[in-house]
Amino acid sequence: MTGSLASAGPLGAPVVAQVTAIEASLFAFVVLTALFTALARDVLAAVIIFGAYSLGMAALYTFYRAPDVAMTEAAISAGVTTVLLLLTLAKTTRLDHEAAFESVNLPAAGAAGLLFAGLMLTMGDIPAVGSADAPIWSNPDVTQWYIAETYAETHVENTVMAVLAAFRGFDTFGEAVVVFAAGIAALIVLHREVFA
């Protein structure tokens, strides 16, 4: 099963983005788990479904050739966040619900549907995975500059690490602050002073 989204290339020629069966399956899985997470009445069920959603996102990132983002999603969102939520639930009272899912708030669902439709309208402008028209390939001077000049500028042999730690260091620092804050929150929830 393959579908296609057409977009105009730099010379006006249509570029067709093929959607593979794997990609469509992962996308459907992520959307369904996100909906079930939002609608689940039982908090434990919502946490478990959210963990599955995060694993689906990690698989999708892997499919889109972003293994660093996939590992972060799997480790932090599917792993650490799910464990912290389960530990928090273990220390609280769990309420039993007769209904499995919340009733749908129609205005909120309508607003979410409009947002989703608006986002889908932009899909035609996104180049296909591996397309020669993707910005990273259509502007090789930038890519080649990073490959050629990274070591001279940063004295770091791994180009990816140099980009993360030097060229976008403030962004990486912000991410480290978030992880540090999550660690402090975990210590507070677990009533501990140190990780052991």
N, CA, C and O atoms as a DFTB+ gen file, in Angstrom:
784 C
 N C O
     1  1       0.846      -1.178       0.000
     2  2       0.000       0.000       0.000
     3  2       0.882       1.228       0.000
     4  3       1.595       1.482       0.971
     5  1       0.843       1.975      -1.051
     6  2       1.594       3.224      -1.084
     7  2       0.682       4.316      -1.567
     8  3      -0.098       4.131      -2.502
     9  1       0.786       5.456      -0.923
    10  2       0.076       6.637      -1.366
    11  2       1.102       7.643      -1.808
    12  3       2.299       7.355      -1.778
    13  1       0.670       8.811      -2.217
    14  2       1.642       9.807      -2.636
    15  2       1.139      11.195      -2.314
    16  3      -0.059      11.475      -2.331
    17  1       2.086      12.043      -2.025
    18  2       1.824      13.463      -1.819
    19  2       2.686      14.200      -2.830
    20  3       3.896      13.977      -2.877
    21  1       2.107      15.061      -3.628
    22  2       2.878      15.760      -4.645
    23  2       3.247      17.139      -4.159
    24  3       2.447      17.810      -3.505
    25  1       4.455      17.567      -4.476
    26  2       4.901      18.926      -4.187
    27  2       5.727      19.411      -5.358
    28  3       6.231      18.613      -6.148
    29  1       5.861      20.705      -5.466
    30  2       6.616      21.269      -6.569
    31  2       8.083      21.336      -6.202
    32  3       8.437      21.782      -5.111
    33  1       8.939      20.892      -7.112
    34  2      10.377      20.975      -6.906
    35  2      10.877      22.359      -7.222
    36  3      10.079      23.246      -7.523
    37  1      12.217      22.578      -7.162
    38  2      12.766      23.902      -7.386
    39  2      12.521      24.438      -8.787
    40  3      12.468      25.653      -8.979
    41  1      12.371      23.554      -9.770
    42  2      12.124      23.998     -11.139
    43  2      10.662      23.860     -11.525
    44  3      10.320      23.940     -12.705
    45  1       9.798      23.651     -10.538
    46  2       8.374      23.527     -10.803
    47  2       7.926      22.121     -11.131
    48  3       6.728      21.869     -11.261
    49  1       8.879      21.188     -11.267
    50  2       8.519      19.810     -11.566
    51  2       7.950      19.157     -10.313
    52  3       8.474      19.366      -9.219
    53  1       6.890      18.373     -10.454
    54  2       6.313      17.746      -9.262
    55  2       7.245      16.698      -8.674
    56  3       7.853      15.906      -9.394
    57  1       7.344      16.710      -7.361
    58  2       8.110      15.706      -6.639
    59  2       7.100      14.884      -5.852
    60  3       6.322      15.441      -5.077
    61  1       7.100      13.573      -6.040
    62  2       6.119      12.715      -5.395
    63  2       6.747      12.060      -4.176
    64  3       7.772      11.385      -4.277
    65  1       6.123      12.264      -3.024
    66  2       6.587      11.644      -1.791
    67  2       5.801      10.362      -1.580
    68  3       4.590      10.404      -1.363
    69  1       6.471       9.235      -1.641
    70  2       5.817       7.947      -1.466
    71  2       5.659       7.651       0.021
    72  3       6.599       7.823       0.797
    73  1       4.479       7.210       0.411
    74  2       4.213       6.788       1.783
    75  2       4.169       5.273       1.771
    76  3       3.274       4.678       1.171
    77  1       5.136       4.646       2.433
    78  2       5.208       3.191       2.430
    79  2       4.199       2.612       3.421
    80  3       3.635       3.330       4.247
    81  1       3.987       1.313       3.322
    82  2       3.061       0.637       4.237
    83  2       3.569       0.707       5.679
    84  3       2.779       0.863       6.610
    85  1       4.886       0.592       5.861
    86  2       5.462       0.674       7.209
    87  2       5.229       2.062       7.789
    88  3       4.820       2.199       8.942
    89  1       5.489       3.083       6.991
    90  2       5.297       4.460       7.451
    91  2       3.838       4.726       7.803
    92  3       3.544       5.323       8.839
    93  1       2.933       4.286       6.948
    94  2       1.506       4.483       7.216
    95  2       1.067       3.727       8.464
    96  3       0.266       4.234       9.249
    97  1       1.589       2.511       8.649
    98  2       1.242       1.728       9.834
    99  2       1.744       2.389      11.110
   100  3       1.023       2.460      12.105
   101  1       2.986       2.872      11.076
   102  2       3.536       3.551      12.252
   103  2       2.768       4.827      12.559
   104  3       2.484       5.129      13.719
   105  1       2.435       5.573      11.515
   106  2       1.675       6.816      11.706
   107  2       0.306       6.517      12.313
   108  3      -0.125       7.199      13.243
   109  1      -0.375       5.498      11.787
   110  2      -1.690       5.131      12.323
   111  2      -1.574       4.671      13.772
   112  3      -2.416       5.015      14.601
   113  1      -0.536       3.893      14.080
   114  2      -0.326       3.428      15.455
   115  2      -0.116       4.610      16.402
   116  3      -0.686       4.640      17.493
   117  1       0.700       5.582      15.989
   118  2       0.982       6.746      16.830
   119  2      -0.283       7.568      17.050
   120  3      -0.553       7.995      18.172
   121  1      -1.059       7.794      15.997
   122  2      -2.292       8.574      16.132
   123  2      -3.289       7.866      17.041
   124  3      -3.893       8.497      17.909
   125  1      -3.466       6.553      16.848
   126  2      -4.426       5.803      17.671
   127  2      -4.009       5.769      19.143
   128  3      -4.844       5.957      20.028
   129  1      -2.723       5.530      19.407
   130  2      -2.288       5.499      20.801
   131  2      -2.389       6.876      21.444
   132  3      -2.678       6.978      22.636
   133  1      -2.155       7.933      20.678
   134  2      -2.322       9.292      21.225
   135  2      -3.783       9.538      21.593
   136  3      -4.074      10.103      22.647
   137  1      -4.706       9.113      20.718
   138  2      -6.130       9.286      21.007
   139  2      -6.556       8.463      22.219
   140  3      -7.283       8.960      23.079
   141  1      -6.109       7.208      22.294
   142  2      -6.473       6.362      23.434
   143  2      -5.882       6.889      24.737
   144  3      -6.506       6.777      25.793
   145  1      -4.670       7.468      24.668
   146  2      -4.073       8.065      25.866
   147  2      -4.927       9.218      26.370
   148  3      -5.166       9.352      27.571
   149  1      -5.383      10.044      25.442
   150  2      -6.182      11.211      25.831
   151  2      -7.559      10.823      26.346
   152  3      -8.109      11.506      27.210
   153  1      -8.123       9.740      25.831
   154  2      -9.496       9.379      26.178
   155  2      -9.610       8.349      27.301
   156  3     -10.705       8.136      27.821
   157  1      -8.519       7.712      27.682
   158  2      -8.593       6.672      28.713
   159  2      -8.950       7.274      30.067
   160  3      -8.361       8.270      30.489
   161  1      -9.917       6.662      30.741
   162  2     -10.321       7.134      32.078
   163  2      -9.384       6.607      33.153
   164  3      -9.097       7.305      34.126
   165  1      -8.911       5.391      32.985
   166  2      -8.017       4.800      33.971
   167  2      -6.608       5.340      33.758
   168  3      -6.054       5.224      32.664
   169  1      -6.030       5.928      34.793
   170  2      -4.719       6.558      34.662
   171  2      -3.643       5.526      34.350
   172  3      -2.751       5.802      33.548
   173  1      -3.700       4.350      34.959
   174  2      -2.718       3.309      34.676
   175  2      -2.762       2.901      33.207
   176  3      -1.721       2.744      32.568
   177  1      -3.973       2.730      32.673
   178  2      -4.107       2.400      31.248
   179  2      -3.542       3.514      30.382
   180  3      -2.882       3.248      29.377
   181  1      -3.799       4.763      30.766
   182  2      -3.282       5.902      29.995
   183  2      -1.757       5.913      29.998
   184  3      -1.141       6.193      28.970
   185  1      -1.140       5.614      31.138
   186  2       0.329       5.597      31.220
   187  2       0.902       4.490      30.336
   188  3       1.887       4.705      29.629
   189  1       0.289       3.316      30.375
   190  2       0.775       2.203      29.554
   191  2       0.615       2.504      28.071
   192  3       1.519       2.238      27.278
   193  1      -0.526       3.055      27.698
   194  2      -0.744       3.411      26.282
   195  2       0.214       4.513      25.857
   196  3       0.697       4.515      24.725
   197  1       0.495       5.462      26.770
   198  2       1.457       6.520      26.464
   199  2       2.853       5.948      26.219
   200  3       3.578       6.424      25.346
   201  1       3.231       4.913      27.001
   202  2       4.511       4.249      26.762
   203  2       4.562       3.624      25.376
   204  3       5.585       3.693      24.695
   205  1       3.448       3.008      24.958
   206  2       3.376       2.431      23.607
   207  2       3.456       3.522      22.553
   208  3       4.099       3.342      21.519
   209  1       2.801       4.665      22.809
   210  2       2.876       5.808      21.893
   211  2       4.329       6.253      21.721
   212  3       4.781       6.502      20.604
   213  1       5.053       6.349      22.833
   214  2       6.444       6.796      22.770
   215  2       7.309       5.815      21.984
   216  3       8.183       6.227      21.221
   217  1       7.066       4.517      22.170
   218  2       7.815       3.530      21.384
   219  2       7.481       3.639      19.898
   220  3       8.354       3.475      19.046
   221  1       6.207       3.917      19.593
   222  2       5.827       4.131      18.201
   223  2       6.523       5.340      17.604
   224  3       6.958       5.306      16.453
   225  1       6.629       6.417      18.387
   226  2       7.345       7.612      17.911
   227  2       8.824       7.296      17.692
   228  3       9.421       7.754      16.717
   229  1       9.416       6.512      18.601
   230  2      10.819       6.127      18.435
   231  2      11.015       5.334      17.146
   232  3      11.989       5.538      16.422
   233  1      10.075       4.424      16.867
   234  2      10.161       3.649      15.614
   235  2      10.002       4.557      14.403
   236  3      10.681       4.374      13.392
   237  1       9.108       5.533      14.502
   238  2       8.909       6.467      13.392
   239  2      10.158       7.312      13.154
   240  3      10.549       7.534      12.008
   241  1      10.787       7.784      14.236
   242  2      12.036       8.546      14.096
   243  2      13.131       7.685      13.480
   244  3      13.923       8.170      12.672
   245  1      13.178       6.420      13.855
   246  2      14.163       5.515      13.266
   247  2      13.904       5.352      11.772
   248  3      14.836       5.346      10.968
   249  1      12.636       5.221      11.412
   250  2      12.269       5.098      10.001
   251  2      12.693       6.345       9.221
   252  3      13.098       6.250       8.063
   253  1      12.599       7.510       9.859
   254  2      12.984       8.767       9.202
   255  2      14.473       9.062       9.336
   256  3      14.907      10.191       9.104
   257  1      15.252       8.059       9.706
   258  2      16.708       8.138       9.754
   259  2      17.202       9.167      10.767
   260  3      18.131       9.927      10.496
   261  1      16.573       9.178      11.922
   262  2      17.012      10.038      13.018
   263  2      17.207       9.173      14.258
   264  3      16.445       9.282      15.219
   265  1      18.236       8.306      14.242
   266  2      18.391       7.368      15.357
   267  2      18.703       8.059      16.683
   268  3      18.343       7.541      17.741
   269  1      19.367       9.220      16.647
   270  2      19.663       9.919      17.902
   271  2      18.377      10.385      18.579
   272  3      18.233      10.270      19.796
   273  1      17.443      10.913      17.785
   274  2      16.154      11.344      18.334
   275  2      15.350      10.129      18.790
   276  3      14.669      10.178      19.815
   277  1      15.431       9.030      18.021
   278  2      14.706       7.806      18.381
   279  2      15.202       7.250      19.709
   280  3      14.398       6.834      20.543
   281  1      16.525       7.238      19.918
   282  2      17.060       6.731      21.184
   283  2      16.634       7.608      22.351
   284  3      16.314       7.102      23.426
   285  1      16.627       8.922      22.142
   286  2      16.199       9.831      23.200
   287  2      14.724       9.613      23.519
   288  3      14.341       9.570      24.688
   289  1      13.900       9.475      22.491
   290  2      12.466       9.236      22.688
   291  2      12.236       7.925      23.437
   292  3      11.426       7.867      24.362
   293  1      12.943       6.885      23.038
   294  2      12.765       5.591      23.686
   295  2      13.250       5.620      25.131
   296  3      12.590       5.082      26.020
   297  1      14.395       6.241      25.365
   298  2      14.969       6.241      26.715
   299  2      14.203       7.154      27.665
   300  3      13.838       6.747      28.768
   301  1      13.962       8.389      27.232
   302  2      13.352       9.373      28.133
   303  2      11.840       9.207      28.195
   304  3      11.274       9.059      29.278
   305  1      11.190       9.231      27.049
   306  2       9.723       9.230      27.055
   307  2       9.151       7.850      27.361
   308  3       8.326       7.701      28.263
   309  1       9.593       6.838      26.605
   310  2       9.047       5.494      26.825
   311  2       9.609       4.857      28.086
   312  3       8.912       4.095      28.757
   313  1      10.855       5.157      28.415
   314  2      11.478       4.530      29.569
   315  2      11.296       5.303      30.860
   316  3      10.489       4.931      31.712
   317  1      12.053       6.384      30.999
   318  2      12.097       7.118      32.263
   319  2      10.741       7.713      32.630
   320  3      10.294       7.575      33.769
   321  1      10.081       8.373      31.676
   322  2       8.796       9.013      31.984
   323  2       7.752       7.980      32.402
   324  3       7.009       8.194      33.360
   325  1       7.699       6.862      31.681
   326  2       6.733       5.822      32.028
   327  2       7.007       5.265      33.427
   328  3       6.073       5.053      34.202
   329  1       8.278       5.027      33.754
   330  2       8.626       4.518      35.083
   331  2       8.253       5.540      36.161
   332  3       7.693       5.178      37.195
   333  1       8.565       6.814      35.917
   334  2       8.221       7.840      36.910
   335  2       6.714       7.942      37.115
   336  3       6.246       8.085      38.244
   337  1       5.959       7.867      36.031
   338  2       4.502       7.918      36.163
   339  2       3.973       6.696      36.914
   340  3       3.068       6.819      37.739
   341  1       4.533       5.521      36.630
   342  2       4.103       4.310      37.338
   343  2       4.468       4.375      38.825
   344  3       3.688       3.948      39.677
   345  1       5.655       4.910      39.136
   346  2       6.049       5.071      40.535
   347  2       5.129       6.063      41.246
   348  3       4.764       5.864      42.405
   349  1       4.762       7.116      40.548
   350  2       3.846       8.097      41.136
   351  2       2.488       7.456      41.396
   352  3       1.882       7.686      42.443
   353  1       2.010       6.657      40.452
   354  2       0.733       5.965      40.643
   355  2       0.794       4.979      41.811
   356  3      -0.186       4.805      42.535
   357  1       1.946       4.339      41.988
   358  2       2.093       3.384      43.080
   359  2       2.006       4.077      44.440
   360  3       1.638       3.450      45.434
   361  1       2.343       5.369      44.487
   362  2       2.319       6.102      45.749
   363  2       1.013       6.869      45.957
   364  3       0.858       7.580      46.950
   365  1       0.081       6.723      45.021
   366  2      -1.211       7.405      45.149
   367  2      -2.332       6.379      45.135
   368  3      -2.103       5.186      44.934
   369  1      -3.545       6.864      45.350
   370  2      -4.719       5.996      45.310
   371  2      -5.245       5.927      43.890
   372  3      -5.420       6.955      43.236
   373  1      -5.496       4.722      43.413
   374  2      -6.015       4.537      42.057
   375  2      -7.520       4.389      42.115
   376  3      -8.038       3.536      42.836
   377  1      -8.221       5.216      41.361
   378  2      -9.680       5.171      41.324
   379  2     -10.140       4.192      40.244
   380  3      -9.571       4.146      39.154
   381  1     -11.154       3.428      40.551
   382  2     -11.740       2.522      39.564
   383  2     -12.847       3.246      38.807
   384  3     -13.640       3.982      39.394
   385  1     -12.889       3.026      37.501
   386  2     -13.898       3.654      36.658
   387  2     -14.699       2.580      35.956
   388  3     -14.152       1.569      35.518
   389  1     -15.995       2.804      35.853
   390  2     -16.831       1.846      35.130
   391  2     -16.600       1.951      33.632
   392  3     -16.500       0.937      32.942
   393  1     -16.516       3.172      33.133
   394  2     -16.310       3.373      31.702
   395  2     -14.810       3.337      31.398
   396  3     -13.996       3.812      32.190
   397  1     -14.454       2.770      30.243
   398  2     -13.046       2.670      29.871
   399  2     -12.509       3.980      29.318
   400  3     -11.332       4.294      29.496
   401  1     -13.375       4.757      28.640
   402  2     -12.919       5.979      27.987
   403  2     -13.785       7.161      28.403
   404  3     -14.958       7.018      28.747
   405  1     -13.158       8.332      28.356
   406  2     -13.865       9.583      28.622
   407  2     -14.819       9.870      27.468
   408  3     -14.615       9.396      26.351
   409  1     -15.871      10.655      27.750
   410  2     -16.724      11.117      26.658
   411  2     -15.968      12.212      25.906
   412  3     -15.162      12.941      26.485
   413  1     -16.237      12.310      24.635
   414  2     -15.507      13.239      23.782
   415  2     -16.096      14.645      23.916
   416  3     -17.306      14.840      23.801
   417  1     -15.221      15.613      24.159
   418  2     -15.606      17.021      24.190
   419  2     -15.642      17.506      22.741
   420  3     -14.591      17.677      22.122
   421  1     -16.833      17.728      22.196
   422  2     -16.966      18.031      20.769
   423  2     -16.252      19.317      20.345
   424  3     -15.591      19.306      19.307
   425  1     -16.350      20.434      21.098
   426  2     -15.602      21.628      20.668
   427  2     -14.084      21.396      20.636
   428  3     -13.398      21.846      19.717
   429  1     -13.573      20.691      21.648
   430  2     -12.137      20.406      21.672
   431  2     -11.755      19.480      20.524
   432  3     -10.718      19.668      19.889
   433  1     -12.602      18.468      20.254
   434  2     -12.329      17.554      19.144
   435  2     -12.374      18.296      17.808
   436  3     -11.568      18.026      16.917
   437  1     -13.313      19.228      17.673
   438  2     -13.385      20.021      16.452
   439  2     -12.155      20.886      16.262
   440  3     -11.627      20.982      15.154
   441  1     -11.688      21.524      17.346
   442  2     -10.483      22.356      17.258
   443  2      -9.266      21.505      16.909
   444  3      -8.434      21.909      16.097
   445  1      -9.164      20.313      17.532
   446  2      -8.049      19.419      17.218
   447  2      -8.127      18.940      15.774
   448  3      -7.102      18.820      15.103
   449  1      -9.335      18.666      15.293
   450  2      -9.509      18.253      13.906
   451  2      -9.102      19.341      12.922
   452  3      -8.477      19.055      11.901
   453  1      -9.456      20.596      13.228
   454  2      -9.052      21.713      12.362
   455  2      -7.532      21.877      12.347
   456  3      -6.937      22.113      11.296
   457  1      -6.916      21.752      13.514
   458  2      -5.458      21.837      13.589
   459  2      -4.812      20.724      12.783
   460  3      -3.851      20.956      12.049
   461  1      -5.345      19.505      12.923
   462  2      -4.813      18.366      12.188
   463  2      -4.964      18.584      10.676
   464  3      -4.041      18.304       9.910
   465  1      -6.128      19.083      10.254
   466  2      -6.344      19.348       8.820
   467  2      -5.378      20.409       8.312
   468  3      -4.845      20.293       7.209
   469  1      -5.152      21.445       9.118
   470  2      -4.198      22.486       8.725
   471  2      -2.790      21.938       8.583
   472  3      -2.068      22.291       7.651
   473  1      -2.400      21.072       9.512
   474  2      -1.069      20.472       9.417
   475  2      -0.957      19.565       8.199
   476  3       0.083      19.528       7.541
   477  1      -2.030      18.834       7.898
   478  2      -1.996      17.943       6.734
   479  2      -1.881      18.722       5.425
   480  3      -1.332      18.218       4.445
   481  1      -2.398      19.949       5.411
   482  2      -2.281      20.771       4.205
   483  2      -0.831      21.147       3.909
   484  3      -0.486      21.428       2.761
   485  1       0.012      21.153       4.927
   486  2       1.424      21.506       4.719
   487  2       2.252      20.318       4.254
   488  3       3.404      20.490       3.856
   489  1       1.688      19.118       4.296
   490  2       2.462      17.924       3.966
   491  2       2.988      17.934       2.536
   492  3       4.029      17.338       2.259
   493  1       2.294      18.594       1.634
   494  2       2.748      18.648       0.245
   495  2       4.055      19.399       0.074
   496  3       4.753      19.204      -0.921
   497  1       4.398      20.254       1.029
   498  2       5.639      21.023       0.928
   499  2       6.837      20.310       1.532
   500  3       7.963      20.792       1.417
   501  1       6.614      19.177       2.170
   502  2       7.708      18.439       2.795
   503  2       8.268      17.452       1.780
   504  3       7.520      16.646       1.227
   505  1       9.580      17.503       1.525
   506  2      10.155      16.561       0.553
   507  2      10.149      15.131       1.093
   508  3      10.126      14.912       2.304
   509  1      10.169      14.180       0.188
   510  2      10.177      12.769       0.567
   511  2      11.476      12.435       1.290
   512  3      12.489      13.110       1.105
   513  1      11.442      11.389       2.116
   514  2      12.643      10.945       2.814
   515  2      13.682      10.522       1.776
   516  3      13.402       9.687       0.915
   517  1      14.871      11.097       1.862
   518  2      15.942      10.781       0.920
   519  2      15.851      11.516      -0.403
   520  3      16.649      11.262      -1.305
   521  1      14.887      12.427      -0.536
   522  2      14.722      13.153      -1.798
   523  2      15.908      14.084      -2.048
   524  3      16.454      14.675      -1.116
   525  1      16.291      14.204      -3.297
   526  2      17.379      15.113      -3.659
   527  2      16.970      16.568      -3.468
   528  3      17.828      17.450      -3.430
   529  1      15.668      16.832      -3.346
   530  2      15.188      18.201      -3.152
   531  2      15.139      18.610      -1.681
   532  3      14.796      19.752      -1.375
   533  1      15.475      17.700      -0.767
   534  2      15.476      18.041       0.650
   535  2      16.525      19.115       0.904
   536  3      17.579      19.103       0.267
   537  1      16.259      20.047       1.823
   538  2      17.202      21.150       2.056
   539  2      18.625      20.703       2.355
   540  3      19.575      21.379       1.961
   541  1      18.791      19.585       3.040
   542  2      20.142      19.147       3.377
   543  2      20.935      18.754       2.134
   544  3      22.160      18.880       2.112
   545  1      20.234      18.273       1.092
   546  2      20.922      17.886      -0.143
   547  2      20.948      19.020      -1.149
   548  3      21.895      19.127      -1.928
   549  1      19.925      19.875      -1.149
   550  2      19.875      20.952      -2.143
   551  2      20.846      22.078      -1.806
   552  3      21.080      22.948      -2.646
   553  1      21.417      22.089      -0.608
   554  2      22.399      23.097      -0.237
   555  2      23.640      22.386       0.310
   556  3      23.900      22.427       1.513
   557  1      24.406      21.735      -0.573
   558  2      25.533      20.932      -0.101
   559  2      26.660      21.752       0.509
   560  3      27.475      21.209       1.256
   561  1      26.728      23.055       0.209
   562  2      27.811      23.872       0.762
   563  2      27.787      23.876       2.287
   564  3      28.838      23.820       2.925
   565  1      26.592      23.942       2.873
   566  2      26.476      23.956       4.336
   567  2      26.929      22.618       4.903
   568  3      27.721      22.578       5.845
   569  1      26.434      21.524       4.338
   570  2      26.803      20.197       4.825
   571  2      28.298      19.971       4.699
   572  3      28.946      19.493       5.630
   573  1      28.839      20.317       3.539
   574  2      30.275      20.110       3.323
   575  2      31.111      20.989       4.245
   576  3      32.195      20.584       4.664
   577  1      30.620      22.195       4.569
   578  2      31.359      23.059       5.490
   579  2      31.461      22.408       6.856
   580  3      32.533      22.401       7.460
   581  1      30.345      21.853       7.358
   582  2      30.388      21.187       8.658
   583  2      31.357      20.010       8.634
   584  3      32.127      19.821       9.576
   585  1      31.323      19.223       7.569
   586  2      32.203      18.058       7.488
   587  2      33.662      18.483       7.413
   588  3      34.519      17.871       8.050
   589  1      33.952      19.528       6.640
   590  2      35.339      19.949       6.434
   591  2      35.899      20.774       7.591
   592  3      37.082      20.656       7.912
   593  1      35.068      21.609       8.223
   594  2      35.581      22.575       9.194
   595  2      35.306      22.245      10.656
   596  3      35.792      22.948      11.542
   597  1      34.542      21.197      10.926
   598  2      34.159      20.915      12.309
   599  2      35.365      20.702      13.213
   600  3      35.436      21.273      14.301
   601  1      36.312      19.883      12.767
   602  2      37.458      19.610      13.634
   603  2      38.298      20.864      13.858
   604  3      38.754      21.111      14.974
   605  1      38.504      21.651      12.813
   606  2      39.296      22.873      12.964
   607  2      38.628      23.869      13.905
   608  3      39.312      24.582      14.639
   609  1      37.299      23.923      13.888
   610  2      36.571      24.877      14.726
   611  2      36.403      24.403      16.168
   612  3      36.422      25.214      17.093
   613  1      36.237      23.089      16.363
   614  2      35.879      22.587      17.696
   615  2      36.888      21.615      18.304
   616  3      36.861      21.375      19.511
   617  1      37.780      21.050      17.480
   618  2      38.730      20.018      17.915
   619  2      38.013      18.775      18.439
   620  3      38.528      18.078      19.314
   621  1      36.829      18.500      17.904
   622  2      36.074      17.291      18.214
   623  2      36.016      16.467      16.939
   624  3      35.609      16.970      15.892
   625  1      36.423      15.193      17.019
   626  2      36.508      14.374      15.812
   627  2      35.140      13.940      15.294
   628  3      34.965      13.803      14.083
   629  1      34.171      13.720      16.172
   630  2      32.843      13.278      15.756
   631  2      32.012      14.503      15.376
   632  3      31.733      15.349      16.225
   633  1      31.621      14.601      14.118
   634  2      30.909      15.774      13.630
   635  2      29.563      15.956      14.322
   636  3      29.182      17.078      14.657
   637  1      28.843      14.856      14.537
   638  2      27.530      14.957      15.184
   639  2      27.681      15.507      16.598
   640  3      26.928      16.392      17.003
   641  1      28.648      14.990      17.349
   642  2      28.860      15.471      18.712
   643  2      29.307      16.937      18.715
   644  3      28.926      17.703      19.600
   645  1      30.109      17.320      17.732
   646  2      30.546      18.708      17.654
   647  2      29.366      19.638      17.403
   648  3      29.283      20.718      17.988
   649  1      28.460      19.218      16.535
   650  2      27.274      20.047      16.264
   651  2      26.417      20.153      17.512
   652  3      25.939      21.237      17.847
   653  1      26.212      19.013      18.218
   654  2      25.376      19.030      19.417
   655  2      26.000      19.837      20.545
   656  3      25.302      20.588      21.226
   657  1      27.306      19.691      20.751
   658  2      27.944      20.314      21.911
   659  2      28.467      21.717      21.642
   660  3      28.563      22.522      22.569
   661  1      28.804      22.026      20.406
   662  2      29.412      23.331      20.121
   663  2      28.486      24.246      19.325
   664  3      28.091      25.307      19.808
   665  1      28.144      23.839      18.116
   666  2      27.383      24.726      17.246
   667  2      25.976      24.991      17.765
   668  3      25.450      26.091      17.593
   669  1      25.360      23.994      18.399
   670  2      24.056      24.230      19.021
   671  2      24.129      23.919      20.510
   672  3      23.267      23.248      21.076
   673  1      25.186      24.431      21.116
   674  2      25.455      24.162      22.518
   675  2      24.389      24.695      23.459
   676  3      24.063      24.048      24.454
   677  1      23.838      25.877      23.155
   678  2      22.807      26.438      24.036
   679  2      21.561      25.556      24.032
   680  3      20.927      25.369      25.070
   681  1      21.213      25.020      22.875
   682  2      20.063      24.129      22.783
   683  2      20.318      22.854      23.581
   684  3      19.451      22.396      24.326
   685  1      21.524      22.279      23.418
   686  2      21.874      21.078      24.167
   687  2      21.898      21.368      25.660
   688  3      21.478      20.530      26.458
   689  1      22.387      22.546      26.048
   690  2      22.392      22.933      27.458
   691  2      20.964      22.986      27.997
   692  3      20.700      22.529      29.109
   693  1      20.040      23.548      27.204
   694  2      18.639      23.593      27.613
   695  2      18.065      22.204      27.801
   696  3      17.319      21.962      28.749
   697  1      18.410      21.274      26.893
   698  2      17.942      19.897      27.028
   699  2      18.524      19.249      28.283
   700  3      17.834      18.501      28.975
   701  1      19.799      19.536      28.577
   702  2      20.417      18.985      29.785
   703  2      19.726      19.518      31.038
   704  3      19.563      18.782      32.011
   705  1      19.318      20.791      31.024
   706  2      18.604      21.366      32.166
   707  2      17.277      20.646      32.368
   708  3      16.884      20.373      33.503
   709  1      16.589      20.339      31.279
   710  2      15.314      19.618      31.383
   711  2      15.529      18.239      31.986
   712  3      14.778      17.826      32.869
   713  1      16.564      17.511      31.509
   714  2      16.849      16.178      32.058
   715  2      17.236      16.284      33.530
   716  3      16.821      15.449      34.335
   717  1      18.028      17.303      33.898
   718  2      18.406      17.512      35.297
   719  2      17.170      17.774      36.149
   720  3      17.036      17.217      37.239
   721  1      16.258      18.626      35.652
   722  2      15.022      18.910      36.394
   723  2      14.191      17.647      36.565
   724  3      13.587      17.440      37.618
   725  1      14.155      16.799      35.536
   726  2      13.418      15.537      35.645
   727  2      14.056      14.632      36.692
   728  3      13.348      13.950      37.433
   729  1      15.383      14.618      36.761
   730  2      16.069      13.824      37.776
   731  2      15.764      14.311      39.182
   732  3      15.543      13.507      40.088
   733  1      15.750      15.626      39.367
   734  2      15.407      16.199      40.674
   735  2      13.966      15.838      41.042
   736  3      13.684      15.496      42.191
   737  1      13.056      15.915      40.065
   738  2      11.662      15.550      40.320
   739  2      11.558      14.085      40.715
   740  3      10.771      13.732      41.593
   741  1      12.352      13.227      40.069
   742  2      12.334      11.798      40.418
   743  2      12.799      11.586      41.850
   744  3      12.224      10.782      42.584
   745  1      13.838      12.306      42.245
   746  2      14.331      12.184      43.624
   747  2      13.267      12.634      44.625
   748  3      13.105      12.027      45.683
   749  1      12.551      13.692      44.286
   750  2      11.501      14.181      45.182
   751  2      10.375      13.154      45.295
   752  3       9.892      12.877      46.393
   753  1       9.958      12.588      44.154
   754  2       8.879      11.598      44.160
   755  2       9.296      10.356      44.950
   756  3       8.491       9.781      45.682
   757  1      10.551       9.948      44.799
   758  2      11.029       8.733      45.460
   759  2      11.486       8.979      46.899
   760  3      11.854       8.037      47.600
   761  1      11.466      10.238      47.340
   762  2      11.904      10.606      48.694
   763  2      13.338      10.161      48.957
   764  3      13.636       9.591      50.007
   765  1      14.220      10.421      48.002
   766  2      15.628      10.072      48.151
   767  2      16.474      11.325      47.942
   768  3      16.029      12.305      47.345
   769  1      17.711      11.267      48.452
   770  2      18.623      12.384      48.262
   771  2      19.589      12.129      47.118
   772  3      20.128      13.074      46.542
   773  1      19.817      10.862      46.779
   774  2      20.723      10.512      45.691
   775  2      20.154       9.338      44.923
   776  3      19.345       8.574      45.448
   777  1      20.583       9.198      43.670
   778  2      20.231       8.010      42.891
   779  2      21.109       6.848      43.363
   780  3      22.312       7.019      43.561
   781  1      20.524       5.698      43.537
   782  2      21.314       4.536      43.952
   783  2      20.776       3.275      43.284
   784  3      21.305       2.186      43.503
